[in-house]
């Protein structure tokens, strides 16, 4: 038995993760390997974590006991989660190889040392190599990511380069926006309240905010919309942000409401589009018959005692 009694430790984990019932029935455990050819022994003994997918505590304890003292931290999860993790790991590693190779082909044409670029890129372990951005949520937006991707792809076309990975990022992002629209449409309710308009919580930057494409589509299809954002005050929206509102979303000021409660009470579907703190507890305001669409993974489903909870990709 592992220190701390695996059987007691893993039961809460197994209860709250998916795929438990089938695993419990057969008493299964699944232990995916994360080893590289050429360094398998070092990877085995020096692993950051050892993942065990189990259907019951006894199976998890039996497999976990084999790793006592080796293999890093033991992490127990559901069998299907462990299986998916293996695919996700290798898909991401393949993506990294393709990303680096496309960067290399592009910067070579620009007369730049690709290895020096990527060496410096990897120096940032907080954003570039850390967990930031690797959580399913809503589409990206703002004034930097879309603009720089377009510029990079334009330079690739200038050099007659085909970079399918980098070229697919913006279309993939747009597909995510379309999925959000389809999710709302499938609920077949016409009064929609949208909470969070800026592309990032804590800012008033509306430029290329993906939720505005959702709002614009719904307005065009005749939905009744009310909007709220704690950082958007039309009297203080100035400069390029003001011009963007006037040119792209002229209907925004008349639909903006000062409080979350006002939007929720007048809506059949409430859409949460960013991580503003004001929206964490919005589930408590819902009444039976209302639906919460969480595009940002900002609301705990268990905090929605009445009504429905719908996540975009979870």
Buried (B, 14 or more C-beta within 10 A) or exposed (E): EBEEEBBEBBBEBBEEBEBBEEBBEEEBBBBBEBEEEEEEEEBBEEBEEBBBBBBBBBBBBBBBEEBEEEBBEBBBBBBBBBBBBBEEEEEEEEEEEBBBEBBBBBBEEEEEEBEEBBEEEEEEEEEEEEEEEEEEBBBBBBBEBBEEBEEBBEBBEEEEBEBEBBBEBBEEBEEBBEBBBEBBBEBEBBBBBBBBBBBBBEBBBBBBBBBBBBBBBBBEEEBBBBBBBBBBEEEEBEEEBEEBBEEBBEEBBEBBBEEBEEBBBBBBBBBBBBBBEBBBEBBEBBEEEBBBBBBBBBBEBEBBEEBBBBBBEE
